Amino acid sequence: MNTASIQPVPARVARKVRGMATSDGAGVKLTRMIGGPDLPDLDPFLLLDEFGTDRAEDYIAGFPSHPHRGFETVTYMLDGRMRHKDNHGNEGLLTPGSVQWMTAGRGLVHSEMPEQESGRMRGFQLWVNLPARDKMTDPKYQEFAPDRIPVATPAPGVTVKLIAGRVGEVIGPIVQPATDPVYLDVSLQSGKAWEYALPEGHSAFAYVFEGAVTVGEADDARAVDAQEMAVLGGGALVQLRAGNRDARLILVAGRPLREPVMRHGPFVMNTRQELMQAFVDFQEGRF
């Protein structure tokens, strides 16, 4: 059998989600796409927040010191500057276009504070679950400045920034074998189209943050407007087309873990006993 001739099955929009306005940290205003009542999770993804405002009072208080255990956080800055520190002595500055992929593992306490007093602050934070075997691993960071995020131009009028995954011969810098993530920032000029084959079996979503796109085959395509998320299903071939304006979206996918999830606040474990132990360890200063 010639498997080279087998084409991926087109993906479709299984459902559309609009985010919930909320706040986190010391009152930072954001929109929660994953992690709210409409979409509690999308294995292996636990949370997706979009933050975007020109009003300093919406972000200036930042995210003071807080703990994490058992999962990873991915911060992608579009605009603004955010300084992070943790209780293990790590510190860095996230600038426009930079990415931080933090593996909390067995636990750390960190802060994320704006390093600006005015101007636009915009970006995303994604939480990615860790498998049981990795939940108590040592904390670590994968952090990349804008000039280390490669860019592909796979079709006319299409530009893709690769945080994780592959487009042609271009490969994103983030590596995580447990979930084999894809994280693409896709820009489409007005009317332009592009299709991309995700790894088979991955959970996937597309979140449009500028303009509008259609997702899917011509007969089954659905419109997805700015600030809407399309949860994808049915196949691995994602077909995108911009409307009458330029469009921009993140396309994210990961291998499901299919493990029990016991979570509360900043701790994500597999059992209630593990979750309770996380609180004890934090309170006793073992992070």
DRENDO-1510 file (C-alpha; in Angstrom, 1 decimal, always signed):
<recs>
REC; n; res; u; v; w
REC; 1; MET; +0.0; +0.0; +0.0 .
REC; 2; ASN; +1.4; +3.4; -1.0 .
REC; 3; THR; +0.8; +5.5; +2.2 .
REC; 4; ALA; +2.5; +8.5; +0.6 .
REC; 5; SER; -0.7; +9.1; -1.4 .
REC; 6; ILE; -3.0; +9.2; +1.6 .
REC; 7; GLN; -4.0; +12.8; +2.3 .
REC; 8; PRO; -4.9; +14.1; +5.8 .
REC; 9; VAL; -8.5; +14.4; +6.6 .
REC; 10; PRO; -9.7; +18.0; +6.8 .
REC; 11; ALA; -10.3; +19.4; +10.2 .
REC; 12; ARG; -13.6; +21.1; +11.0 .
REC; 13; VAL; -14.8; +23.5; +13.7 .
REC; 14; ALA; -16.2; +21.3; +16.3 .
REC; 15; ARG; -17.4; +24.3; +18.4 .
REC; 16; LYS; -16.7; +28.0; +18.8 .
REC; 17; VAL; -16.0; +29.6; +22.1 .
REC; 18; ARG; -16.0; +33.3; +23.2 .
REC; 19; GLY; -14.0; +34.1; +26.2 .
REC; 20; MET; -15.0; +35.2; +29.6 .
REC; 21; ALA; -13.9; +38.5; +31.0 .
REC; 22; THR; -12.1; +38.0; +34.3 .
REC; 23; SER; -9.1; +39.2; +36.3 .
REC; 24; ASP; -6.1; +37.4; +37.9 .
REC; 25; GLY; -3.0; +38.2; +39.8 .
REC; 26; ALA; -3.4; +41.6; +41.5 .
REC; 27; GLY; -6.4; +42.6; +39.3 .
REC; 28; VAL; -5.0; +42.2; +35.8 .
REC; 29; LYS; -7.9; +42.2; +33.4 .
REC; 30; LEU; -8.0; +39.5; +30.8 .
REC; 31; THR; -10.2; +37.2; +28.7 .
REC; 32; ARG; -10.2; +33.5; +29.6 .
REC; 33; MET; -10.8; +31.2; +26.6 .
REC; 34; ILE; -9.9; +27.8; +28.2 .
REC; 35; GLY; -10.3; +27.3; +31.9 .
REC; 36; GLY; -13.8; +28.9; +32.3 .
REC; 37; PRO; -17.2; +27.3; +32.5 .
REC; 38; ASP; -17.7; +27.0; +28.7 .
REC; 39; LEU; -14.4; +25.1; +28.1 .
REC; 40; PRO; -12.9; +23.9; +31.4 .
REC; 41; ASP; -10.0; +22.2; +29.5 .
REC; 42; LEU; -8.9; +20.8; +26.2 .
REC; 43; ASP; -6.5; +18.0; +27.1 .
REC; 44; PRO; -3.5; +18.7; +27.5 .
REC; 45; PHE; -4.4; +22.4; +27.7 .
REC; 46; LEU; -5.7; +23.7; +31.0 .
REC; 47; LEU; -6.0; +27.4; +30.5 .
REC; 48; LEU; -5.7; +30.1; +27.8 .
REC; 49; ASP; -5.8; +33.8; +28.8 .
REC; 50; GLU; -5.6; +36.7; +26.4 .
REC; 51; PHE; -4.5; +40.0; +27.8 .
REC; 52; GLY; -4.7; +43.2; +25.7 .
REC; 53; THR; -5.2; +46.8; +26.8 .
REC; 54; ASP; -3.8; +50.3; +26.4 .
REC; 55; ARG; -5.0; +51.2; +29.9 .
REC; 56; ALA; -2.2; +50.9; +32.5 .
REC; 57; GLU; -4.7; +50.5; +35.3 .
REC; 58; ASP; -5.8; +47.2; +33.7 .
REC; 59; TYR; -2.3; +45.6; +34.1 .
REC; 60; ILE; +0.0; +47.7; +36.2 .
REC; 61; ALA; -0.5; +45.6; +39.4 .
REC; 62; GLY; +0.8; +42.5; +37.6 .
REC; 63; PHE; +1.1; +39.0; +39.0 .
REC; 64; PRO; +2.9; +39.2; +42.4 .
REC; 65; SER; +4.6; +36.1; +43.8 .
REC; 66; HIS; +2.5; +33.0; +43.5 .
REC; 67; PRO; +3.2; +29.2; +43.3 .
REC; 68; HIS; +2.8; +26.6; +40.6 .
REC; 69; ARG; +3.2; +22.8; +40.6 .
REC; 70; GLY; +2.5; +20.0; +38.1 .
REC; 71; PHE; +2.2; +21.8; +34.7 .
REC; 72; GLU; +3.8; +24.3; +32.3 .
REC; 73; THR; +3.0; +27.9; +31.6 .
REC; 74; VAL; +3.6; +29.5; +28.2 .
REC; 75; THR; +3.7; +33.3; +28.0 .
REC; 76; TYR; +3.8; +34.9; +24.5 .
REC; 77; MET; +4.2; +38.6; +24.5 .
REC; 78; LEU; +2.8; +40.6; +21.5 .
REC; 79; ASP; +3.2; +44.1; +23.0 .
REC; 80; GLY; +4.7; +45.4; +26.3 .
REC; 81; ARG; +7.4; +44.3; +28.7 .
REC; 82; MET; +7.0; +41.9; +31.6 .
REC; 83; ARG; +9.7; +41.0; +34.1 .
REC; 84; HIS; +9.6; +37.6; +35.8 .
REC; 85; LYS; +11.5; +36.3; +38.9 .
REC; 86; ASP; +11.3; +33.1; +40.9 .
REC; 87; ASN; +12.4; +31.8; +44.3 .
REC; 88; HIS; +15.2; +29.8; +42.6 .
REC; 89; GLY; +17.1; +32.9; +41.5 .
REC; 90; ASN; +15.8; +32.9; +37.9 .
REC; 91; GLU; +15.0; +36.3; +36.4 .
REC; 92; GLY; +14.3; +37.6; +32.9 .
REC; 93; LEU; +12.5; +40.2; +30.8 .
REC; 94; LEU; +9.8; +39.4; +28.3 .
REC; 95; THR; +9.8; +41.9; +25.4 .
REC; 96; PRO; +7.4; +42.2; +22.4 .
REC; 97; GLY; +7.6; +38.9; +20.4 .
REC; 98; SER; +9.3; +36.9; +23.0 .
REC; 99; VAL; +8.2; +33.6; +24.5 .
REC; 100; GLN; +8.7; +31.9; +27.9 .
REC; 101; TRP; +7.9; +28.2; +28.3 .
REC; 102; MET; +8.1; +27.5; +32.0 .
REC; 103; THR; +8.0; +24.0; +33.4 .
REC; 104; ALA; +6.9; +24.4; +37.0 .
REC; 105; GLY; +7.4; +20.7; +37.8 .
REC; 106; ARG; +7.6; +20.0; +41.5 .
REC; 107; GLY; +7.1; +23.6; +42.3 .
REC; 108; LEU; +8.3; +27.2; +42.4 .
REC; 109; VAL; +7.1; +30.6; +43.4 .
REC; 110; HIS; +7.4; +33.3; +40.8 .
REC; 111; SER; +6.1; +36.7; +39.9 .
REC; 112; GLU; +5.4; +38.5; +36.6 .
REC; 113; MET; +5.3; +42.2; +36.8 .
REC; 114; PRO; +5.0; +44.9; +34.0 .
REC; 115; GLU; +8.1; +46.8; +33.4 .
REC; 116; GLN; +6.2; +49.8; +31.9 .
REC; 117; GLU; +3.9; +52.4; +33.3 .
REC; 118; SER; +2.0; +53.2; +30.2 .
REC; 119; GLY; +1.3; +51.9; +26.7 .
REC; 120; ARG; -0.1; +48.7; +25.3 .
REC; 121; MET; +0.3; +45.4; +27.0 .
REC; 122; ARG; -0.9; +42.4; +24.9 .
REC; 123; GLY; -0.2; +38.7; +24.8 .
REC; 124; PHE; -1.3; +35.2; +25.8 .
REC; 125; GLN; -0.7; +32.8; +28.6 .
REC; 126; LEU; -1.3; +29.1; +28.0 .
REC; 127; TRP; -1.2; +26.3; +30.7 .
REC; 128; VAL; -0.1; +22.9; +29.4 .
REC; 129; ASN; -0.5; +19.8; +31.6 .
REC; 130; LEU; +2.4; +17.5; +32.5 .
REC; 131; PRO; +2.1; +13.7; +32.6 .
REC; 132; ALA; +2.2; +12.0; +36.0 .
REC; 133; ARG; +5.7; +10.9; +35.4 .
REC; 134; ASP; +6.9; +14.5; +35.0 .
REC; 135; LYS; +4.9; +16.4; +37.5 .
REC; 136; MET; +7.7; +16.3; +40.2 .
REC; 137; THR; +10.5; +17.1; +37.8 .
REC; 138; ASP; +12.9; +20.0; +38.5 .
REC; 139; PRO; +11.6; +23.4; +37.4 .
REC; 140; LYS; +13.1; +24.8; +34.2 .
REC; 141; TYR; +12.6; +27.6; +31.6 .
REC; 142; GLN; +12.8; +27.7; +27.8 .
REC; 143; GLU; +13.0; +31.4; +27.0 .
REC; 144; PHE; +13.4; +32.9; +23.6 .
REC; 145; ALA; +13.8; +36.5; +22.5 .
REC; 146; PRO; +12.0; +37.7; +19.3 .
REC; 147; ASP; +15.1; +37.2; +17.1 .
REC; 148; ARG; +15.2; +33.5; +18.1 .
REC; 149; ILE; +11.6; +32.8; +17.0 .
REC; 150; PRO; +11.9; +31.7; +13.4 .
REC; 151; VAL; +9.5; +32.9; +10.6 .
REC; 152; ALA; +8.2; +30.9; +7.7 .
REC; 153; THR; +6.5; +32.1; +4.5 .
REC; 154; PRO; +4.8; +28.9; +3.3 .
REC; 155; ALA; +2.5; +30.6; +0.8 .
REC; 156; PRO; +2.0; +34.0; -0.8 .
REC; 157; GLY; +0.5; +36.5; +1.7 .
REC; 158; VAL; +1.1; +34.0; +4.6 .
REC; 159; THR; +3.6; +34.5; +7.4 .
REC; 160; VAL; +4.0; +32.1; +10.3 .
REC; 161; LYS; +6.0; +32.6; +13.5 .
REC; 162; LEU; +7.0; +29.2; +15.0 .
REC; 163; ILE; +7.1; +28.9; +18.7 .
REC; 164; ALA; +6.8; +25.1; +18.6 .
REC; 165; GLY; +6.3; +22.7; +15.7 .
REC; 166; ARG; +7.4; +22.6; +12.0 .
REC; 167; VAL; +6.4; +24.4; +8.8 .
REC; 168; GLY; +8.3; +23.0; +5.9 .
REC; 169; GLU; +12.0; +23.0; +6.9 .
REC; 170; VAL; +11.5; +25.7; +9.6 .
REC; 171; ILE; +11.3; +24.4; +13.2 .
REC; 172; GLY; +10.2; +26.2; +16.3 .
REC; 173; PRO; +12.6; +26.3; +19.3 .
REC; 174; ILE; +10.3; +24.8; +22.0 .
REC; 175; VAL; +10.7; +21.1; +22.6 .
REC; 176; GLN; +8.4; +19.1; +24.9 .
REC; 177; PRO; +8.3; +15.4; +24.1 .
REC; 178; ALA; +5.4; +14.7; +26.5 .
REC; 179; THR; +2.9; +16.6; +24.5 .
REC; 180; ASP; +4.7; +17.3; +21.2 .
REC; 181; PRO; +3.2; +20.8; +21.0 .
REC; 182; VAL; +2.5; +23.0; +18.0 .
REC; 183; TYR; +2.2; +26.7; +18.6 .
REC; 184; LEU; +2.1; +28.9; +15.5 .
REC; 185; ASP; +1.4; +32.7; +15.2 .
REC; 186; VAL; -0.2; +32.9; +11.7 .
REC; 187; SER; -0.7; +36.1; +9.7 .
REC; 188; LEU; -2.9; +36.0; +6.5 .
REC; 189; GLN; -3.3; +38.9; +4.1 .
REC; 190; SER; -6.8; +39.7; +3.0 .
REC; 191; GLY; -8.3; +36.8; +1.0 .
REC; 192; LYS; -5.2; +34.6; +1.3 .
REC; 193; ALA; -5.4; +30.9; +2.2 .
REC; 194; TRP; -3.2; +28.3; +3.8 .
REC; 195; GLU; -3.5; +24.7; +4.9 .
REC; 196; TYR; -1.4; +22.9; +7.6 .
REC; 197; ALA; -1.3; +19.3; +8.6 .
REC; 198; LEU; -1.2; +18.9; +12.4 .
REC; 199; PRO; +0.1; +15.7; +14.0 .
REC; 200; GLU; -2.6; +13.0; +14.0 .
REC; 201; GLY; -4.6; +12.7; +17.3 .
REC; 202; HIS; -3.6; +16.1; +18.7 .
REC; 203; SER; -6.1; +18.3; +20.4 .
REC; 204; ALA; -6.1; +21.6; +18.6 .
REC; 205; PHE; -7.6; +25.1; +18.5 .
REC; 206; ALA; -7.3; +28.3; +16.5 .
REC; 207; TYR; -7.8; +31.6; +18.2 .
REC; 208; VAL; -8.3; +34.6; +16.0 .
REC; 209; PHE; -7.1; +37.9; +17.5 .
REC; 210; GLU; -7.1; +40.2; +14.4 .
REC; 211; GLY; -9.5; +40.2; +11.5 .
REC; 212; ALA; -11.6; +37.1; +10.7 .
REC; 213; VAL; -10.9; +33.7; +9.0 .
REC; 214; THR; -12.9; +30.8; +7.7 .
REC; 215; VAL; -11.8; +27.3; +8.9 .
REC; 216; GLY; -12.5; +24.1; +7.0 .
REC; 217; GLU; -13.2; +22.9; +3.6 .
REC; 218; ALA; -15.2; +25.1; +1.3 .
REC; 219; ASP; -18.6; +23.3; +1.7 .
REC; 220; ASP; -18.1; +23.0; +5.5 .
REC; 221; ALA; -16.1; +26.1; +6.3 .
REC; 222; ARG; -17.1; +28.2; +9.3 .
REC; 223; ALA; -16.4; +31.8; +10.0 .
REC; 224; VAL; -14.3; +32.6; +13.1 .
REC; 225; ASP; -14.2; +36.3; +14.0 .
REC; 226; ALA; -11.7; +38.2; +16.2 .
REC; 227; GLN; -11.8; +37.1; +19.8 .
REC; 228; GLU; -13.3; +33.8; +18.9 .
REC; 229; MET; -11.8; +30.3; +19.4 .
REC; 230; ALA; -12.4; +27.4; +17.1 .
REC; 231; VAL; -12.0; +24.1; +18.8 .
REC; 232; LEU; -10.9; +21.8; +16.0 .
REC; 233; GLY; -11.9; +18.2; +15.3 .
REC; 234; GLY; -12.6; +15.6; +12.7 .
REC; 235; GLY; -9.1; +15.6; +11.0 .
REC; 236; ALA; -5.6; +16.9; +11.0 .
REC; 237; LEU; -5.6; +19.2; +7.9 .
REC; 238; VAL; -6.4; +22.8; +9.0 .
REC; 239; GLN; -7.6; +25.0; +6.2 .
REC; 240; LEU; -7.5; +28.7; +6.8 .
REC; 241; ARG; -8.6; +31.6; +4.7 .
REC; 242; ALA; -8.7; +35.3; +5.6 .
REC; 243; GLY; -11.7; +37.4; +5.0 .
REC; 244; ASN; -11.7; +40.9; +3.4 .
REC; 245; ARG; -9.2; +42.1; +6.0 .
REC; 246; ASP; -5.8; +40.9; +7.1 .
REC; 247; ALA; -6.1; +38.3; +9.8 .
REC; 248; ARG; -3.9; +36.9; +12.6 .
REC; 249; LEU; -4.4; +33.9; +14.8 .
REC; 250; ILE; -2.6; +31.4; +17.0 .
REC; 251; LEU; -2.9; +27.8; +16.0 .
REC; 252; VAL; -2.1; +25.5; +18.9 .
REC; 253; ALA; -2.1; +21.7; +19.2 .
REC; 254; GLY; -0.8; +19.1; +21.6 .
REC; 255; ARG; -0.9; +15.3; +22.3 .
REC; 256; PRO; -3.6; +14.5; +24.9 .
REC; 257; LEU; -2.4; +12.9; +28.1 .
REC; 258; ARG; -5.6; +11.1; +28.9 .
REC; 259; GLU; -4.8; +11.1; +32.6 .
REC; 260; PRO; -6.9; +12.0; +35.7 .
REC; 261; VAL; -6.7; +15.7; +36.5 .
REC; 262; MET; -7.1; +17.0; +40.0 .
REC; 263; ARG; -6.6; +20.8; +40.1 .
REC; 264; HIS; -7.1; +23.7; +42.4 .
REC; 265; GLY; -5.7; +27.2; +41.7 .
REC; 266; PRO; -2.0; +27.0; +40.8 .
REC; 267; PHE; -1.6; +23.2; +41.4 .
REC; 268; VAL; -2.5; +20.5; +38.9 .
REC; 269; MET; -2.0; +16.9; +40.0 .
REC; 270; ASN; -3.5; +13.5; +39.3 .
REC; 271; THR; -5.0; +12.6; +42.7 .
REC; 272; ARG; -6.6; +14.4; +45.6 .
REC; 273; GLN; -3.8; +13.2; +47.9 .
REC; 274; GLU; -1.2; +14.7; +45.6 .
REC; 275; LEU; -3.1; +17.9; +45.4 .
REC; 276; MET; -3.3; +18.2; +49.2 .
REC; 277; GLN; +0.4; +17.4; +49.5 .
REC; 278; ALA; +1.1; +20.3; +47.1 .
REC; 279; PHE; -0.6; +22.7; +49.5 .
REC; 280; VAL; +1.3; +21.3; +52.5 .
REC; 281; ASP; +4.7; +21.5; +50.7 .
REC; 282; PHE; +4.0; +25.1; +49.7 .
REC; 283; GLN; +2.9; +26.1; +53.2 .
REC; 284; GLU; +6.0; +24.5; +54.7 .
REC; 285; GLY; +8.4; +26.2; +52.2 .
REC; 286; ARG; +9.5; +23.2; +50.2 .
REC; 287; PHE; +8.9; +24.8; +46.8 .
</recs>
